[in-house]
Amino acid sequence: MSNYVIITDSAGDLPQSLVESRNIHVIPMTVTMGDASFPHYPDERNMTSKEFYAKLRSGETASTSALNPEQLKEAARPFMEEGKDILYIGLSSGLTSTISAAQVAFSELTEEFPDRKAYAVDSLMASFGQGMFVIMACDKRDEGMEFDALCEYLDKKRHDVCAWFTVDDLFHLKRGGRVSAATAIVGSVLNIKPILHVDEEGHLINVAKARGRKASIKALLAQMQETLIEEEKNYVYISHGDCESEAVDLANMIKEQLGVPEVVISTIGPVIGAHSGPGTIALFFLGKHR
């Protein structure tokens, strides 16, 4: 049994079934809707994704808060008291300050527990791409990889995780400053859907446009066809903003056209969904380059 624990945050959109089966500890991040705030857990104890997206569609807005050093210390300390080292895989530093908070927290904790190690890995990813990266770490842990070797492996491998996605409602990206108001208005009128990806530094980049929903989803598949790494074990994950049937359609296209045996699907939770909105489709896989 490994002498370290793998921790992540709820921006990774890992379903409860994977959290339990892979022995992952998830720190909840806070979501605010109106005057109410709640920590989001993978088991959706405070608000289900269905309820969350229904509220967004009714016109409510949501915001999120990064984790702070105290929250991270509170999550990690009990494991270090048990004699465990900490491997934290967090939401991209290109999108949040959580990784820098983890570095502060772990510096203080290793002074408190000088015989223990605590390391923060910047996933440079979000949503189920971050979750996929966590599962990759779990696979290596379960194969017996030691703590230091796993940290080194993840720092090198993170650039192979590719993310391509499209959104149905440009106004959620407009609120987050990702597109201008004019672009959102014109795009909505002309039924133009953006194609976005996460770059090498973990930033969200708008790279292309497609006319119509079906064309935008096919564009995700085209990007995967171009850069997919042909390995004995690839990882192909899809997350969606309450549009499961379209996620299943994309998964079926990937299986039929690329011969991928398994595609894992999950819902985009409130932490990321607050910024991407309903109707988002995100595709994650190991590629030759981002």
N, C-alpha and C positions, 0 to 999 in steps of 0.2 A: 504494500500500500504506500502511495506517495506521501512525502512529508510536507506537502504544500497544498494549499487550497486555491482554486480558481474562482475569482470574483469578477463580476462585470456590473453594469448598470442597466436599468430597464429601457434605455434607448436601443438596446440590441434586439428587442422584439422577439426574444426567445419564448416559445410557448411553455406553459407550465409542465407539460409532459417531458420536454427535453431538459428543463431545469432539474426535474426530479431524477430522470433516468441517467443523466450525466453528472450528477452531483456538483451543480453549479450554485454559487451563492450570488443572488442578484440584489443590488442596492436600489431601492425605489427612487426615482426622480419625481419632482413635484410638478404638477400641472395645475394651472389656474384657469377657471372658466367663470366669468363674472366676478362675484364676490367670494366664491368658494375655491379653495385649493385642496388638492388631495395627492398623496403619494401613489404613484402607479406601480403596482406589483404584477408579475406575470400571471398570477391567478385572477387578476381583474376584480379583486375584492371590493374596490371602492367605486369603480365604474367600468362597465363592459365596453369593449370597442364599439359594439352596435349602438349602445346608448350615446357614446361619445360622438360618433359620426352623425347620428340623428340630430344631436344638438348643433353640430357644425352646419348641417344642411338647413336647419331652421334659422340660421343667421347668427348664432352665438360664436364668439371668438375665443381662442385659447392661447395661453402662453406657457412657457416652461422656465424652470430655474436649474442652473448648473449645480452639481454637488459641490459642497464646501469641504475644507480639510477636516472639520469636526465630524461631519457625517461619515467620511471615509475612515477616520480613526475609530469611530464607534463600530463600524462594520468589521474592521480588520482586527481590532484588539483582542476579542474573545478567542480567535483562532491562534493568535500569537501567544496568548496565555496558555494555550493547549500544546505549545511547542511546534506549531505549524508556520511555514513560510507563506508569504502572500504573493500571488500573481494576479494583478488587476489588469483587465483588458477593457479600456474605456472608449467612449464616444470620441470621434475625431477631434483633434486639437484645432482643426480648421473650422469647426462649428461651435465649439464650446470651450470653456476654461477648466473643465473637470480634470483633465490630465495634469495640468499645472497644480491644481489643488491636491491631487493624489501624490504628487512628488513632494509637496510640502508636508502632507500628512505622514508619508512613509519615512521621510527624513527624521521626523520627531519620534515616530514609533520605533525605529531601529536604534535610536538613542535610549529609549525606554527598555527595549528588548535587544541588547547588543549581540545576543547569540542567534538572532533570527534575521531573515531577509524579507524585504518587501520591495516589489518591483512593479512599476506601472508601464504597461505597453500601450502606446498610442495606436489604436486600430486604424487610424486614418480612414475610418469608415463609419457608417451609420445604419440604423435599422437592422434588417436581417443579414446585411453584409457584416456588420459587427458581430451579430449572433453566429454567423457562419464561421468567423474567425475564432470565436470562443470554442465552437465545436471542434475545429481543427486542433486547438490546443488540448482539448479533452482527449482527442484521439491519441495524440503523442504522449500525454500523461498516462493513459491506459496501456500504452505500449511499453511503459517503463522509463520514458525519458526523464532525466534528472532536471532539477529546477533551473540551473544555470544554462544548460544546453537548450532547454525549452525557451527561455527568455531570448537567447541568441537566435534560435530558429524563427521565432515570431517576428523579431525585428527585421529579419531578412525577408520573410515570406509575405509580410503585409502588403508589399507593393504588387504582389501577384493577384490580390483580391480586386476584382473589377466590379463596378456598379454602374448600371445604366437604368434610367427610369424616365417615365413620362407622367404628367399630371393631367387631370381632366378639367380642373378649375384654376386658371391662371391667377385669379385674384388672391389665392393663398400665397403664391410666390411673390406677388406684388407687395403684400403686407410684410413679408420677410425681407424685402429689398432685393429680391433675386431678379425681378423684371420690373420695368417701369409701368406706371399707370397707363400710358398710351399703348404700350405693348399688350398689356392685359386686355384693354378694351378692344383693340383691333383684332387681337388673336381670338377673342371670344366671338366677335361678329363673324369672322372668316373661318371659324372652326379650326384654327391652327393650334396644334399641340406641340409643346417643346420637348426636345430630347435632351436630357441632362446626364451628366456623370460626375463622379467624384475623382478629382485629379490626384497627382502624386503627393500633394501636400494636404490632402483631405478636405479641400474646398469643393463646394458645389458649383459646377460650371454648366452653363447653358451652351450647347454645342450645335444644335440643329433644330429643324422644324419639320413637322409632318402635317399634311392636310387630313384631318379626321382621326378618330380614335383608333380604328383598325390599322391604319397606316403607321401610327405612332407605336403601336404594340409590335408590329412586324419589324419596325426599325430597331427595336431592342434585340430581337432575334438576329438581325443582320449584323449588329455589333458583336454579338456573341460568336457568330459564325466566323467572323474575321479574326478574332483574337484568342479563342478558346485554346487552352493548353491541352494537348492530347496526353493525358497521364492515365495510369492504371486506375487511380482513384481521383476523380475530379469532384468538386462540390458545386452543385447548382441549386441555388435557393431563390425563391420568389417571395416578396412580401407585397401586400395590397391594402389599399385604404377602403375597406368594405366593398370590394368588387371581386369577390372570390371566383365567380364564373369566368371572368376574363383572365384571371391568374391561372385557372385550370386550363383554359384554352391555350395560353402561352406555354404552359408546361407540356401539354400534348404536342404542340408544334416542335418543341425542343426534342422531345423523345423521338418523334417520327422523323424529323429532318436531320438530327445530329446523332441519333442513336444513343442518347444519354439514358441510362437505365432508371435513374431515380432523380426526381426533382422535389425538393422539400418546400412546402408552402406555409406561410404564416401571415397573420394580420399585422399591419403597421399599427402600433399602439399609440396612445395619446401623446407620448413624449415627442415622437417624430411627426405624427399625424397633425399635431397642432400647427405645424409649419408647411406640410405638404398638402393637407386637405383630403377630402374623400375622392375616390376614383384614381388614386395614385397606384401605378404598377412599377415595381422595382425588381430588377434582375441582377443577381450576383453570381459570380463564377470565378474560377482561377483562369487568368489569361496571360498572354505573352507580355502584355503591357497594359497600363491603364489608358 
